[in-house]
């Protein structure tokens, strides 16, 4: 898997970004190439070694995969049943950090439902927001539509 300047990509920990350049740096006397990525949501600049990118970066999902993500949001199941909240939080963090849009969708679905039943902890509210932001950005790119349209669909779907 290799990317070029201008490609949109998903960083496992930071979300959707765009490759702005590929730079060469010398580290311990060795020349090494890095993808320079502008993260859309935060505006942060991230450098990822080209050689180690496979575990951190992936392409934007296809329209077909986007449909699977939406289907995951509609399912009437719960991915994490652990109690208390800090155990759930850990499991949800692992799901978010997996980089899988389906796992991110499960976090969004579960926490949206839980929010309807009881007050979420501060950490859970942050996870809910992070999952939502990640999915909105990627689904908008995958479907080639505006983020506002995806947000409205998610609001209708998740209440």
C-alpha positions, 0 to 999 in steps of 0.5 A, a space after each residue: 500500500 502506497 500513497 501519493 501527495 493529495 491522497 485522502 487516508 485514515 490514520 488509525 488514531 487521528 482520523 481522516 487526513 490528506 497526504 500533503 507531502 512526502 519528505 525525507 529525513 535523516 534519522 541516525 544517519 539513515 535516510 527515511 521517507 515520511 508521509 506528511 498528513 494534514 488531519 482534517 478534524 484537528 488541523 494537526 500535522 502528522 508524520 508517518 514513516 512510509 515503511 511503517 505506514 501499513 499499520 497506521 494508515 489505510 485508504 478511505 472506505 468504498 461506497 459499499 463499505 460505507 453501506 456496511 457501516 450504516 448497517 452496523 449502526 442500524 443493528 439491534 445488538 450491543 458490542 460492549 456489555 462490560 460493567 462498570 463504565 471504566 471497563 466499557 471505556 477501555 473496550 470502546 477505546 480499543 475499538 476506536 483505536 483499531 481503525 476499523 470503521 465498523 468498530 467505530 460504528 459500533 462505539 457510536 451506536 452503543 454509546 448513543 443508545 446508552 446516552 438515551 438510558 442514562 448519563 454518560 461519563 465524561 470519558 464516554 461522552 468524549 468517545 461518543 464525539 470522537 466516534 461520530 466525528 471519525 465516521 462523519 468525515 469518512 462516510 462523507 468522503 466515501 459517499 462523496 457528499 457533504 458532512 452535514 448530510 451525513 450528520 443529519 442521517 446519523 441524527 435520524 438513525 441514532 435519535 
